[in-house]
Amino acid sequence: MPEDRQQAIIGDDLRAALGDMEQRIIEAMRDMQTEILRGFHSHARGQGARMQRLEVSEAALQARMAAIEERVLALEAKRP
């Protein structure tokens, strides 16, 4: 087999191997991206629930503060 032909075969094999490797790397990167997005989604769900709980708690606290302010104003209005 002539050396040029042998180099061409080796080159073709190398290109094919590199192409396969590239596809495996791309697939691995997509898998990593999917896992990262799943992690962020889980974290965001937990944070969303926490924020909702805090907002409800804050609304209840504001209602209590408004009631206290009304009482204080009523007491101050009764003073001579």
C-alpha angles and dihedrals in degrees: 000000000000116000093240090055091048091050090049091052091048089047092050091048091048092049091049092049091048090048091052091047091050091053091050091049092049091050091049090050091051090050090051091048090051092051092049091050091049090052092050091047092053091047092048092051091053092046091048091054090048093050092049091051091049092049092052090047091048092050090052091048091050090051091051091048091051090052091050091048090052091051093049092048090049091051092047091049091055093056116102 
